[in-house]
Amino acid sequence: MPLEERAVGLLQQLIRHKTVNPPGDERVLQEELAGQLQAAGFEVQLLGRTPERPNLVARLRGAADGPVLGLLSHVDTVLADPSEWQRDPWSGDLVDGEVWGRGAQDMKSQTAAEVAAAIELAESGWRPARGDLLVLVVVDEETGGGDGAIWLTENHPDVCRVDYLLNEGAGTVIPHGDGRLYGVCTAEKGVFRFTLTARGAAGHASMPNVGDNALPKLAPALAAFGTKRAEPDITEAPRALLAALELDDLDALHAANPGLAAFAEPMTSVTFAPTIISAGEKINVLPSAARLKVDCRVPPGHGRETALRRLTEVLGGDLDGLELTWDEEVVGNGSPVDSPLMDAIVRWLGTEEPGARAVPVMLPAYTDSRAFRDAFDGCVAYGFFPQRDKNLFEMWPLVHGKDERITARDVGWAAGAYRAIALELLG
């Protein structure tokens, strides 16, 4: 069976399983994949915190000791409202060369491409000359990975240890002048979410001058978040991106490629996004407390100290009587830009599309890669799912959006990438 046909058929099969998280209910899907991988020659285990949500680990052993290459993906998805879609979100329909459905971009397409490549290699009789090939299909990424990658790496590190890891996060073509760039996600920002609380005194709303309404006290902070930006904290990935483009700074990138600059700008600094505000419960009572929740993302390697310093700068020097409570703290992490895995990606791309370039990028959000970097010292984890039919600016609105879809050619192209990279790294 041609590789593209196998990968597309797998994608359609995966989409037709409604694995919206919560609750996920990934077991039937995982059992089907396990059966196919086992039939091809993989050693397969299903491991989960609960029976309903197992993680799949499939190993193809090599002839000698060597590195372990992991192909990672998750099969849970976000919700979809069928009334907003042109087609059934769980149809997996193939129409005019595109596969439709929730997960077509995020990220059942990568699951299908990785599994198809792995099965084809195993069925051909190939075995790694050195090291192992590991297929990792996890659950629960969309709600943080507590039942998925985090649970798996913490409870079964011996089963899922990897030296190199390919996951989601980048790979869609980026037009740049007369050239074409393909991002390789080498790092992910951390999360330092917090709440700002203003205090006042309750009173009757008919006499606002008598009480002390807490809600307006949040207005200066809201205005600052809407108009001010933190000073840069540039780390390896954005520095390498600018170097690859032969540009000095973000201003030069804005001049050369405004679309790419809009995606690159969050890589370079702490960002603050106010998302939830709450105060009183009755229309006729002045609230004595008002709370503003802020989604704060911090470059890898930086922690609370950097987040607080940049917050103070944005708010103009102090918190002005507001109480600060940290709600969630996850330090961002990354992998070296230079590695044998990057070399393999670059060589594959040079063969497939001469003149195109692979460039390091940072994901402003985070993925399951962080769990593997945290668990295994020296693990080189990249986000790379190559697509060339839709560019980054066309693809991104489909992620978690309506009418999610992907071209069949790109699913097959990505599968070919994983096959080639496995052959190069493992022999």
N, C-alpha and C positions, 0 to 999 in steps of 0.2 A: 504494500500500500504506500503510495507517495506520502512523504512526511507532512505536507500541507493538508492533504485530505485527512490523515490521521488526527492531526492537531485540531482541525476545524470540527471534526466529528466529536472529539472529546469535549471541546468547548460547548458545543450544543448540548451534549449530555449533561455537563456540569450546570449550565444555566437553568436547565429544566428542573433541577433540584432547588426548591425554594429554601435557601439557607439564610434568610434574613435574621440578623443578630441585633437584639434578642428575638427569639431564643436560640437561634442557630440551627439546632437539629441536623448536624452534619453527618451523622453516623452512616446513613444509607449511602450517601455519596462517597464517603471514605471507604466503605466496604467495597464498592464497585471499583474504585481506583486500586485498592489493595489487591483485588483479584487479578486485575490486568497486569500489574507490576509483578506479582508473584508468578503468574503464568510465563512472563518473559524471562524469569530467572533471578529476580531480586529476592533478598531476604526481607520480609515485611513484618512490621509490628504496628499495632494500633494501641496507643497509650493515651489515657485521658484522666482528668480529675473525676469525670462522671462518665457512665457508659454511653450517654447520648451524644457526647462531644469528644470523640477520640481524635488524637493527632496521629498522622501517618508518617512512619519512618521506614524508608525502603533503601536497602544497601546492596550495591553491586561490588563485590570484593575484587581487589586486584591481585596480581601474581606476586607482588612484593610490597614491602612497606613503602609508604610514601604519603603525600598530602591527601587530605580528604576534601573533595569539592562538594559543596552542598548546593542544591537547587531548591530554593525556598519559596513558598507561596502560601496564601491563606484562601480559604473557600467560603468564609462567611461574608455576607454583604450587608449594605444598608438597605433601608426600606425603599420601595418604589410604589407610587400611586398610579395604578393602571389608567385612571381617568386622564392623566396628564400625558400619556404616551401615545404615539401613533400605532404601536404594536404592543402585544402582550409582553410585559417585562420578563416573563419566564417562558417565553416561546422558544428561544434559541433559533429563531427563523434566520435562514440564509437568503437574503434578498439583494439582488444587484451587487453581489460580491461582498456583502457585509453581514456579519453575524450580530443580531439584535438581542439585547436582554441585559438585565441587571447583573453586573459582574463582567460584562464584555470588556471593559477597560480595567476595572478594579475588583479583583484581579484574576478572575477565572481564566482569562486568556493566557496569562503567564503560567498558571497551573497546567493548562492544556499543552502549551508549547514545551514546557519543561518535561512533563510526563511523556509526551509523544517522542521527544528526542531521546529520553532515557530508554523507553521501550524499544525504539528502533535500534539503538546501539546494542542492547542486550540480545534482541532477537537475531541480530546479524552475527552473533557469536563473539563480539568484542568483549574483552574484559580489560580493565586498567592494567597497564604494565607495571604501574606502581601506584599505591594508594587505593582509595575507594571513591566511588560515586554514590552520593547520598541524595535521595529525593525526600524533601521534607514538606508535607502538606499539613498546615496547622489550622486550628479554629480560633475564633474569638479575637482576631486582630482589631475589628472595628470597635470593640469596647475595651481595648487596652491590653489584651493578651494574657489576662490572668488565668484563663483555662487553656491557652495556646502556647505561644513561644516562651513566655516567662515561666509558666508551669513546667513545660517540657525541659528547658535548660536547667531549671533548679532541681528537678526531681529525677531526671534521667540524663545527666551530662555525659555519661559514658556512651550512651546510645546516639546522641546527636552532636557530638563534638565535631567541629569542622575547622579546617585551616583557611579555606576560601569559601565564600558564600555569594551567590547571586540572588537578588531579591528585587522587589519593586522600588520605584523612586525616581527613575529617569529613563532616558533612551529614545524618547520621541524626537524626531528631527526638528531642529531649530533653524529656520532660514537666517542667514547672516551675510548681507551683501550678496555677492555672487556665489557664495559657498553654502555649505550645509554642515551643521554641527549636530552631534549626538551626545547628549549629556550622560555622564556616568556619576551617579550619586555616591560620593565618597564620605559624606558626613550628614548629620541631622541635628537640628537645633534642639535644645532642651526646653522644658516647660516649667515655668515658675509662676503659676496662677495665684492670684491674690484677691483679697477683698479690702476695699477702703470703706470705712464706716464713719459717718458723721453723726454727732450727738446733738440733741436739742432738748426741748421740753414740750410735752403735749399741751394742747389747748384747743379751744373751740375755733373752728375754721372761719367763723363769722368775725372773729376778732384776731386777725393774724398778727397784729402788733403786740398782743398780750402774751402769746406763747412764743416758742422758739423753734420754728420749723426747721427740721434737720435737712430736708430735701434740697433746698437751694444751695446749701453748703457744698454739695457735690458739683455744682455747676462749673466752678473754675477748673476742677480736675477734668471734667468732661470736655471742656473747651480746649484744654491743653493737649489731651490725647488726640483731639481732632485736627490740631493745627501744627503740633511740634513733633519732631523726630529726634530720636536719640543719636548721639554721636557714634561713629562707626567703631566696631570691635572686629576688625577683619582677621579671619583665621585662614588656615591653609587652603581650603577648597575655593573660596572666592578669589583668593590671591592667585591660585593656580589658574582659575578661569580667566582672569584678566591678563595673566602672562601668556596664556595660550592664544588669546585674541590680540596680543601685542598692544594692549591698552594700559594707560597709567593708572586710571582710577574710574570710579563709577560715573563721574561726569562725562568722561570720554566715551563710556559705553552708552550713556543716554544719547549722546550725539550720533554715535554710529548705528545703534540698534535700540530704539526706544522700547520696543516690545520685549526684547530680551532683558533690558535694564529693569523693567517693571518686575520681572521674575527674579532677577539677581539682587535687587535692592534689599529684600528681607534677609538675604544671606549675610549681609555685612554688619548688622547691628541688632541690638535688642529692640523688639517690637512690642507695642502695647495696644490691645484691642479691647475696649470696653464692650461687654456683651450683655450683661444683665444688671438692671437697676431695680431696687425694691425699697419701699418705704411703708406708708400707712396702709391700713386695711379698711378704713371707713372714710368716705368722701368728706365728712364734716369734722374730722379730727386732724389737727396738725400732728404730723409724725414726730416722735421723739428720737427716732433713729432712722437713718437711710443708708443703704448699702449698695456699693457698686462693685461688681465682679469684673475682673480684667484678665484676659488671656494674654499672658506674657511669654514670649519665646526668646530664648537666649542662645547665642552662638555656642558651639561645642567647646567644652573645656572651661567655660565660664559658669559661675554659680550665683548664689543669692547675693553675694557682695556686688557683683557687676550689675545684677538686676536692680538692686537698691540704689546704686550710684546713678544709673541711667534714669531711674524713676524720679529721683530727687532733681536731676537736671531738667527733665521734661516738665515737672511741676513748678519749676522756678526757684529751687533752693531748699524748700522744706515741704512737709506734708500739711502745713497750715491747719493744725488741729485735727486732722483726719487720723483715725486708727488704722493701722496696716496689719492684716492677718494673712500669712502665707497658707494657701490651701493645698497646693500640690507642687512638689519639687522633683524634677527629673533632669539631671545634668545631661546635656547633649554629648554625643560622642561621634567619632569618625574613624576612618581607616587611612593609612598612608596613600597618597596619590600615586606614588610609584610602587609597582608590585608586579609579579609575574601574571596576576590576573588582569591587571590593566594592560600589560603587554599583549596578552591573548586577545583581549577585546579590540585593541588597536589593530592588530594584524588581521583579525577577521573582517573588520570594517574596511581596511585597506584593500582586501581582496574583493569584497562585495560591492563597494562603492568608492573607487579610487577618487581621491580629491576631497572626500568628506573627512571630518576630523572628530575624534572623541575628545570631549573636554570635561574636566571635573566640575561638578556642581554640588550644591548643598540643598537638602530638602528643608524648607522652613518648618514642616511638620516632622513627625517621627514614624518609624515603621518597626516591624519585628526585628530588623537588623540589630537594634540596640541590645536586645536580649542576648544575642549571640556574641556581640562584642564584649558585653559585660561578663559573660560566662566563660569565655575562652580567650586567654591572653594571646595576642598576636593574630587573632582571627581577622582576616581581611574581608570585609563585607561591603559589597557594592550594590546599588540599585541600578539595574540595566534590563530594560525590556524594549528592544529596538522596534520602532515603527517609522515608516517613511511615507505612507500614503496620506496620512493626516499629520499636519505639523503640530507643534506643542500648543499653539494658540487655538487650533481647531479641536484638539483632543481634550484639553483640560476642562472645558465646560461640560463635557459628557460624564466626567467622573463624579459620581453621586448625583448626577442630574438626570433629566428625562431623556428618552430616546438614546440611551447608552448603546454604543455599537462600535465595531471594529472591522476593518477589512480582513477578509480571509487570507489575502496575500501576506499581510503583516503577521498574522498568527503563524503561518508557515515559515516566514522569514526569521522570526524570533526563534522558532524551533531549530532552524538550521544554525543559528548562532550558538545555541546551547550545545548542540551536537559538536560543532567545531571546537568550542572552548574546552569541552570535556576531553576531546581527543588530544588537544595540545597540552593541557595541564597534566593529564594522567597517562598519556602515551598509548 
